Amino acid sequence: SQVLSWAPGTMIPLKMLVLVMLLLGASLQVTHAARGTNVGRECCLEYFKGAIPLRRLKMWYRTSRECPKEAIVLVTVQDKPICSDPKDMRVKRAIRYLKSMKDPGLQES
């Protein structure tokens, strides 16, 4: 078997080098594809449990359906995301608040 030397004192069998390069190439393609499916949005792994500062919120969105946990992301005026439980009454109240700010004529109860 052929031996390739990268640096003095370092020898790697050519078959091993080819195998490592193939595995590295395959893993890079897998990670690239995984990122593409979520279209730039992040997944929430746990929910925020504190008080939600309504007047400090500017927008909200749902996480991707590919995420393991369903979540609503509330975004503050300082662009800080707050991962929230969509079933939580405080989160529903925050969404109603944001919708009313978008269209002051629309009041949901």
Number of C-alpha atoms within 10 A of each C-alpha: 5 7 12 13 11 9 7 6 6 8 11 12 12 14 12 12 12 11 11 12 11 11 10 11 11 11 11 10 10 10 10 10 10 10 12 10 11 15 9 9 14 14 20 21 11 12 16 13 11 9 8 17 11 16 11 13 21 16 19 19 14 15 19 19 11 10 14 11 15 20 23 24 23 25 17 18 11 9 12 11 19 20 25 23 20 16 11 10 10 17 21 15 15 19 20 16 19 19 16 14 14 12 9 10 8 11 11 9 5
